[in-house]
């Protein structure tokens, strides 16, 4: 709820912190899709911050969390393998 509040208020820093916290909380209770959405929201807001090594590090950490959540929710097969598997099963 706080993440949405800060996002709507246009306050990128606290919004990113809250989306990240919400993602970690969702991940801890195995709500992986919710965690994925929270991490994606945080990454989207990073563009509002000026470029810096700190911002790049935050983005890297968030993107690593996104990849992990995608692996948990969608599996770790490459897209072309998933497409091929789907086509073969038809």
N, C-alpha and C positions, 0 to 999 in steps of 0.2 A: 504494500500500500504506500509506504514511504517512497519507494522507487518511482511509482507513477506520479506521486505528488511533486517530487523534485524534477521529474522529466517535464511535466506540464508547466512547471514554473520556469523552465529554461535554465535550470541550475545543473549543468553537466557533471561537475565534480561529485557533488553528493549523490546525484542520480546514478552515476556509474558505480559508486561505492555501494549503494543500496541494491542495485541490480546484481552486483557480484555477490553480495551477502545473501540475497534471496536465492541465487543460483546454488550457492554452497548449502544453504538450508534445505532446499528441495532435493539436492543430490544426497544429502545425509539421510533423508527419509525415503530414498529410492524413487522419488518423483522425477525421473530422468528427463521426460519431455518438458516438464515445467522448468527444470534446471537449464535445459538447452535454450528455451525461450528467454530466460532471464539473462543468460550469458550473451545471447545474440543482441538483446536490447542494450546491454552494456557496451558491446563493440560498436553498435550503430552510433552511440553517443560519443564515442572517442573522437569522431571527426570534428566535434565542436571544440576540442582542445587544441592548443597550438602544438605543432610538432616538437618533440623532444625525445631524448633517450628514455626518459621515465614513461612517457606515453607509449613508446614502442614496446617497452618491457611489459606494461599493463596489457597491451594488445596481444602480445605473444602469449602471456599467461591465460588470457580469456579465450584466445583461439585454441589453445591446447585443451582447455576445458570443453570447448565446443566439440572438438574432434573426439574426445573421450565420450561425450554424451551421444554423439552420432554413432559411434561404434557400439555403444550399449543399446541404443534404440533401433538402429538400422542394420547392425552387423558391420563387419570390416571387409566385406568383399568389394573389390573395385566396381564402379558403376557398370562398366561394360560386361563384367562377369554376371552381375545381377540381371542385366538386360538379356544376356545370352541364356541364362538359366530360365528366365521367364518365358523366353521364346521356345526353348526346348520342351518346357512343360505343357505347352498348348497343344 
